[in-house]
Amino acid sequence: MDATAALTEIAFWLERDLAPVFKVRAFRSAAATIAELSPDELAARADDGRLKDTKGIGGRTFEVIRQAIDGQVPDYLADLRAKGAVPLAEGGEELLAQLRGDLHSHSEWSDGTTPITDMVATARSLGRHYLALTDHSPNLKVANGLTAERLSEQLDVVADLNAASDSFTLLAGIEVDILEDGALDQTDAMLERLDVVVASAHSKLKMESEQMTERMIRAIRHPQSNVLGHVTGRLVQGSRGTRGESTFDARAVFEACAEEGVAVEINSRPERRDPPSRLIQLALDAGCLFSIDTDAHAPGQLDFLPYGAARAEANGVPAERIVTTWPVEKLAEWLKV
């Protein structure tokens, strides 16, 4: 098989499994290193030893390339494919089949690991009709949040990609930080230029309940807010450890979401599983819309939607109230694009 494709697919499966970034980077770097070589040149360099001495090619990546050149599916890739054949989550298959897109993803412009084009290519390969690019806002310096100037530059990139495609829509967006007072961490003028605004709290997550409630409701009532991201901020597993839920008046928050037409995100990241089931039920009772999103920071993580679909189905969320089941035309009408 094609060696570059083999290395790229390995990176996908590793990302899907939340493997360490350095491990994934080894395969993506090797793929980039050999991408411009013709099959004959690649084979020649593998045969005479030059490839082994090439920067960015290690023992495991060389083995993958060698086996691909020899006409076989590399052993490492075959093992990952077999592991990946097992469903990520039990249940939710019917709802998963109805999901058309994803309103929360990140690229290397902020704290994602790959270029925007890689995220788009993977979303398309997974059968998505649209993807919102929602890199972080400037307050989140640890995530290399985008200033208004950088975000404006990114909008040009998004426009160019959409101009080159007639069957997939890349939505221009942001995951905007909800500041301590409930303001959104970007200028109103900039937010008005975007298709999708996911508002999320990333700091001061242990505020008193009354303050946190006021903070969230102010963000929800901002006229540009579309989605309330990872509602409680909890972490239930993973390399960052665990973190408890923020405390707030959930009924008041979800009633505000329902009034303003802001969707409650069902965040599909396995380390978040946010919001918990009891809050999904409360949001459902409040009349909220929902958005099942991956919060992907790498291409392989765009395949996390089964986690969210399983949780939504288990909690009886009807497909028609999940905005990411909607065709892009209906979605655009809701977003006021």
Buried (B, 14 or more C-beta within 10 A) or exposed (E): BEBBEBBBBBBBBBBBBBBEBEBBBBBBBBBEBBEEBEEEEBBEBBEEEEBBEBEBBBEBBBEBBBBBBEEEBBEBBEEBEEEBEEEBBEBBEEBBEBBBBBBBBBBBBBBBBBBBEBBBBBBBEBEBBBBBBBBBBBBBEEBBBBEBEBBEEBBEBBEEBBEEEEEBBBBBBBBBBBBBEBBBBBEEEBBEBBBBBBBBBBBBBEBEEEBBBBBBBBBBBBEBBBBBBBBBBBBBEEEEEEBEBBBBBBBBBBBBBBBBBBBBBBBBBBBBBBBBEEBBBBBBEBEBBBBBBBBBBBBBBBBBBBBBBBBBBBBEBEBEBBBBBBEBEEBBEEBEB
